[in-house]
Amino acid sequence: MRYEINDFREVLMIDNPLPGQMEIHLAHGVNCMGRMRSGIAAIVRAHNPVAYNMYKDFVDMTGEGNTVLLGQAQKTRSLENGVTLWNMFTQWSYGRDPSKRYVNYEAVAKSFENLANEVELHQPIRFPLIGAGLGNGDWDIISMIIDKALHRHTDVACIVRPEDVIKHNLKTLL
Protein backbone atom coordinates (compact mmCIF):
# COMPACT_ATOMS: atom_id res chain seq x y z
CA MET A 1 0.00 0.00 0.00
CA ARG A 2 1.32 3.42 -0.95
CA TYR A 3 0.46 6.39 1.27
CA GLU A 4 0.28 10.11 0.60
CA ILE A 5 0.31 12.54 3.50
CA ASN A 6 -2.38 15.10 2.77
CA ASP A 7 -5.72 16.39 4.01
CA PHE A 8 -8.73 14.75 2.36
CA ARG A 9 -10.38 18.19 2.07
CA GLU A 10 -7.47 19.44 -0.03
CA VAL A 11 -7.65 16.46 -2.38
CA LEU A 12 -11.40 16.93 -2.68
CA MET A 13 -10.90 20.57 -3.64
CA ILE A 14 -7.83 20.36 -5.92
CA ASP A 15 -7.55 22.98 -8.62
CA ASN A 16 -8.82 22.29 -12.11
CA PRO A 17 -6.51 19.85 -13.86
CA LEU A 18 -4.50 20.98 -16.83
CA PRO A 19 -5.81 19.91 -20.24
CA GLY A 20 -4.89 16.29 -20.82
CA GLN A 21 -4.51 15.48 -17.11
CA MET A 22 -6.12 12.30 -15.89
CA GLU A 23 -9.31 12.13 -13.96
CA ILE A 24 -8.73 11.28 -10.29
CA HIS A 25 -11.04 8.76 -8.61
CA LEU A 26 -11.60 9.51 -4.94
CA ALA A 27 -13.37 6.84 -2.85
CA HIS A 28 -14.74 7.12 0.67
CA GLY A 29 -16.87 4.87 2.87
CA VAL A 30 -20.56 5.37 3.58
CA ASN A 31 -23.27 3.56 5.52
CA CYS A 32 -26.56 2.15 4.25
CA MET A 33 -28.71 4.43 6.41
CA GLY A 34 -28.64 7.55 4.24
CA ARG A 35 -26.49 9.50 6.68
CA MET A 36 -23.29 11.43 6.01
CA ARG A 37 -22.90 13.23 9.30
CA SER A 38 -19.43 12.42 10.58
CA GLY A 39 -15.91 11.58 9.53
CA ILE A 40 -14.85 11.86 5.89
CA ALA A 41 -18.47 11.48 4.73
CA ALA A 42 -19.38 14.73 6.51
CA ILE A 43 -16.53 16.47 4.68
CA VAL A 44 -17.82 15.12 1.37
CA ARG A 45 -21.37 16.22 2.21
CA ALA A 46 -20.19 19.74 3.05
CA HIS A 47 -18.00 20.16 -0.03
CA ASN A 48 -20.04 18.25 -2.60
CA PRO A 49 -23.80 18.35 -2.01
CA VAL A 50 -24.38 16.68 -5.39
CA ALA A 51 -22.55 13.55 -4.17
CA TYR A 52 -24.62 13.56 -0.98
CA ASN A 53 -27.90 14.00 -2.87
CA MET A 54 -27.05 11.14 -5.24
CA TYR A 55 -26.17 8.95 -2.24
CA LYS A 56 -29.36 9.89 -0.40
CA ASP A 57 -31.52 9.27 -3.49
CA PHE A 58 -29.87 5.87 -4.02
CA VAL A 59 -30.45 4.86 -0.38
CA ASP A 60 -34.05 6.11 -0.46
CA MET A 61 -34.74 4.24 -3.72
CA THR A 62 -33.28 1.00 -2.36
CA GLY A 63 -34.67 1.39 1.13
CA GLU A 64 -32.88 2.87 4.12
CA GLY A 65 -30.88 0.18 5.90
CA ASN A 66 -31.22 -2.32 3.07
CA THR A 67 -28.25 -4.70 3.26
CA VAL A 68 -28.29 -5.07 -0.53
CA LEU A 69 -26.41 -1.76 -0.58
CA LEU A 70 -23.38 -3.29 1.18
CA GLY A 71 -20.52 -3.60 -1.28
CA GLN A 72 -21.91 -1.14 -3.82
CA ALA A 73 -19.56 1.45 -5.32
CA GLN A 74 -21.64 4.44 -6.40
CA LYS A 75 -19.97 6.76 -8.90
CA THR A 76 -21.12 10.33 -8.48
CA ARG A 77 -20.88 13.12 -10.97
CA SER A 78 -17.36 14.24 -11.78
CA LEU A 79 -16.58 17.43 -9.96
CA GLU A 80 -15.49 20.48 -11.91
CA ASN A 81 -11.95 19.90 -10.72
CA GLY A 82 -11.51 16.52 -12.42
CA VAL A 83 -12.25 14.42 -9.33
CA THR A 84 -14.79 11.63 -9.61
CA LEU A 85 -16.16 10.78 -6.19
CA TRP A 86 -17.17 7.23 -5.26
CA ASN A 87 -19.51 6.41 -2.37
CA MET A 88 -18.35 3.00 -1.13
CA PHE A 89 -21.04 1.22 0.90
CA THR A 90 -18.73 -0.34 3.48
CA GLN A 91 -20.92 -0.08 6.58
CA TRP A 92 -24.53 -1.08 7.23
CA SER A 93 -24.96 1.28 10.18
CA TYR A 94 -22.94 3.70 12.25
CA GLY A 95 -22.37 4.57 15.88
CA ARG A 96 -19.86 5.54 18.53
CA ASP A 97 -19.50 2.28 20.47
CA PRO A 98 -15.72 1.66 20.59
CA SER A 99 -16.29 -2.05 21.20
CA LYS A 100 -18.32 -2.52 17.99
CA ARG A 101 -16.91 -2.89 14.48
CA TYR A 102 -19.16 -1.03 12.05
CA VAL A 103 -17.13 -1.60 8.88
CA ASN A 104 -17.98 -4.78 7.01
CA TYR A 105 -14.84 -6.37 5.55
CA GLU A 106 -16.77 -8.27 2.87
CA ALA A 107 -18.43 -5.00 1.80
CA VAL A 108 -15.01 -3.32 1.57
CA ALA A 109 -13.82 -6.12 -0.71
CA LYS A 110 -16.89 -6.06 -2.92
CA SER A 111 -17.03 -2.26 -3.21
CA PHE A 112 -13.35 -2.03 -4.17
CA GLU A 113 -13.75 -4.90 -6.65
CA ASN A 114 -16.65 -2.96 -8.19
CA LEU A 115 -14.52 0.20 -8.31
CA ALA A 116 -11.62 -1.73 -9.88
CA ASN A 117 -13.92 -2.94 -12.66
CA GLU A 118 -15.06 0.59 -13.48
CA VAL A 119 -11.79 2.56 -13.38
CA GLU A 120 -9.15 2.27 -16.10
CA LEU A 121 -5.96 0.59 -14.86
CA HIS A 122 -3.78 3.71 -15.25
CA GLN A 123 -6.18 6.23 -13.67
CA PRO A 124 -5.33 7.50 -10.17
CA ILE A 125 -7.38 6.11 -7.27
CA ARG A 126 -7.21 7.75 -3.84
CA PHE A 127 -9.00 6.98 -0.58
CA PRO A 128 -8.70 7.68 3.15
CA LEU A 129 -8.27 5.01 5.84
CA ILE A 130 -11.73 3.65 4.97
CA GLY A 131 -13.29 1.81 7.90
CA ALA A 132 -10.33 2.28 10.25
CA GLY A 133 -11.61 5.43 11.94
CA LEU A 134 -15.25 5.63 12.98
CA GLY A 135 -15.85 2.18 11.45
CA ASN A 136 -13.55 0.66 14.13
CA GLY A 137 -11.93 -1.71 11.64
CA ASP A 138 -8.38 -3.04 11.62
CA TRP A 139 -6.39 -1.13 8.98
CA ASP A 140 -4.00 -4.06 8.48
CA ILE A 141 -6.95 -6.21 7.36
CA ILE A 142 -8.64 -3.45 5.35
CA SER A 143 -5.45 -2.48 3.51
CA MET A 144 -4.86 -6.11 2.47
CA ILE A 145 -8.44 -6.30 1.16
CA ILE A 146 -7.99 -3.10 -0.85
CA ASP A 147 -4.56 -4.18 -2.15
CA LYS A 148 -6.07 -7.42 -3.41
CA ALA A 149 -8.99 -5.69 -5.13
CA LEU A 150 -6.82 -3.01 -6.79
CA HIS A 151 -3.72 -5.11 -7.52
CA ARG A 152 -3.85 -4.48 -11.31
CA HIS A 153 -4.13 -0.71 -10.95
CA THR A 154 -0.92 1.28 -11.25
CA ASP A 155 -1.68 4.53 -9.40
CA VAL A 156 -3.30 3.75 -6.04
CA ALA A 157 -2.68 5.54 -2.75
CA CYS A 158 -4.23 5.99 0.66
CA ILE A 159 -4.48 9.58 1.86
CA VAL A 160 -3.41 9.97 5.49
CA ARG A 161 -2.94 12.83 7.88
CA PRO A 162 0.36 13.06 9.80
CA GLU A 163 -1.35 11.96 13.01
CA ASP A 164 -2.66 8.79 11.27
CA VAL A 165 0.91 7.58 10.71
CA ILE A 166 1.43 7.02 14.45
CA LYS A 167 -2.14 6.07 15.32
CA HIS A 168 -2.28 3.27 12.72
CA ASN A 169 1.42 2.35 12.92
CA LEU A 170 2.01 2.98 9.22
CA LYS A 171 5.66 1.92 9.24
CA THR A 172 6.06 2.45 5.50
CA LEU A 173 5.83 6.19 6.14
CA LEU A 174 8.18 6.37 9.13
C-alpha positions in Angstrom: 0.0 0.0 0.0 1.3 3.4 -0.9 0.5 6.4 1.3 0.3 10.1 0.6 0.3 12.5 3.5 -2.4 15.1 2.8 -5.7 16.4 4.0 -8.7 14.8 2.4 -10.4 18.2 2.1 -7.5 19.4 0.0 -7.7 16.5 -2.4 -11.4 16.9 -2.7 -10.9 20.6 -3.6 -7.8 20.4 -5.9 -7.5 23.0 -8.6 -8.8 22.3 -12.1 -6.5 19.9 -13.9 -4.5 21.0 -16.8 -5.8 19.9 -20.2 -4.9 16.3 -20.8 -4.5 15.5 -17.1 -6.1 12.3 -15.9 -9.3 12.1 -14.0 -8.7 11.3 -10.3 -11.0 8.8 -8.6 -11.6 9.5 -4.9 -13.4 6.8 -2.9 -14.7 7.1 0.7 -16.9 4.9 2.9 -20.6 5.4 3.6 -23.3 3.6 5.5 -26.6 2.1 4.2 -28.7 4.4 6.4 -28.6 7.5 4.2 -26.5 9.5 6.7 -23.3 11.4 6.0 -22.9 13.2 9.3 -19.4 12.4 10.6 -15.9 11.6 9.5 -14.8 11.9 5.9 -18.5 11.5 4.7 -19.4 14.7 6.5 -16.5 16.5 4.7 -17.8 15.1 1.4 -21.4 16.2 2.2 -20.2 19.7 3.1 -18.0 20.2 0.0 -20.0 18.2 -2.6 -23.8 18.3 -2.0 -24.4 16.7 -5.4 -22.6 13.6 -4.2 -24.6 13.6 -1.0 -27.9 14.0 -2.9 -27.0 11.1 -5.2 -26.2 9.0 -2.2 -29.4 9.9 -0.4 -31.5 9.3 -3.5 -29.9 5.9 -4.0 -30.4 4.9 -0.4 -34.1 6.1 -0.5 -34.7 4.2 -3.7 -33.3 1.0 -2.4 -34.7 1.4 1.1 -32.9 2.9 4.1 -30.9 0.2 5.9 -31.2 -2.3 3.1 -28.2 -4.7 3.3 -28.3 -5.1 -0.5 -26.4 -1.8 -0.6 -23.4 -3.3 1.2 -20.5 -3.6 -1.3 -21.9 -1.1 -3.8 -19.6 1.5 -5.3 -21.6 4.4 -6.4 -20.0 6.8 -8.9 -21.1 10.3 -8.5 -20.9 13.1 -11.0 -17.4 14.2 -11.8 -16.6 17.4 -10.0 -15.5 20.5 -11.9 -11.9 19.9 -10.7 -11.5 16.5 -12.4 -12.3 14.4 -9.3 -14.8 11.6 -9.6 -16.2 10.8 -6.2 -17.2 7.2 -5.3 -19.5 6.4 -2.4 -18.4 3.0 -1.1 -21.0 1.2 0.9 -18.7 -0.3 3.5 -20.9 -0.1 6.6 -24.5 -1.1 7.2 -25.0 1.3 10.2 -22.9 3.7 12.2 -22.4 4.6 15.9 -19.9 5.5 18.5 -19.5 2.3 20.5 -15.7 1.7 20.6 -16.3 -2.1 21.2 -18.3 -2.5 18.0 -16.9 -2.9 14.5 -19.2 -1.0 12.0 -17.1 -1.6 8.9 -18.0 -4.8 7.0 -14.8 -6.4 5.6 -16.8 -8.3 2.9 -18.4 -5.0 1.8 -15.0 -3.3 1.6 -13.8 -6.1 -0.7 -16.9 -6.1 -2.9 -17.0 -2.3 -3.2 -13.3 -2.0 -4.2 -13.8 -4.9 -6.6 -16.6 -3.0 -8.2 -14.5 0.2 -8.3 -11.6 -1.7 -9.9 -13.9 -2.9 -12.7 -15.1 0.6 -13.5 -11.8 2.6 -13.4 -9.1 2.3 -16.1 -6.0 0.6 -14.9 -3.8 3.7 -15.3 -6.2 6.2 -13.7 -5.3 7.5 -10.2 -7.4 6.1 -7.3 -7.2 7.7 -3.8 -9.0 7.0 -0.6 -8.7 7.7 3.2 -8.3 5.0 5.8 -11.7 3.6 5.0 -13.3 1.8 7.9 -10.3 2.3 10.2 -11.6 5.4 11.9 -15.3 5.6 13.0 -15.9 2.2 11.5 -13.6 0.7 14.1 -11.9 -1.7 11.6 -8.4 -3.0 11.6 -6.4 -1.1 9.0 -4.0 -4.1 8.5 -7.0 -6.2 7.4 -8.6 -3.5 5.4 -5.5 -2.5 3.5 -4.9 -6.1 2.5 -8.4 -6.3 1.2 -8.0 -3.1 -0.8 -4.6 -4.2 -2.2 -6.1 -7.4 -3.4 -9.0 -5.7 -5.1 -6.8 -3.0 -6.8 -3.7 -5.1 -7.5 -3.9 -4.5 -11.3 -4.1 -0.7 -11.0 -0.9 1.3 -11.3 -1.7 4.5 -9.4 -3.3 3.7 -6.0 -2.7 5.5 -2.7 -4.2 6.0 0.7 -4.5 9.6 1.9 -3.4 10.0 5.5 -2.9 12.8 7.9 0.4 13.1 9.8 -1.4 12.0 13.0 -2.7 8.8 11.3 0.9 7.6 10.7 1.4 7.0 14.4 -2.1 6.1 15.3 -2.3 3.3 12.7 1.4 2.3 12.9 2.0 3.0 9.2 5.7 1.9 9.2 6.1 2.4 5.5 5.8 6.2 6.1 8.2 6.4 9.1 
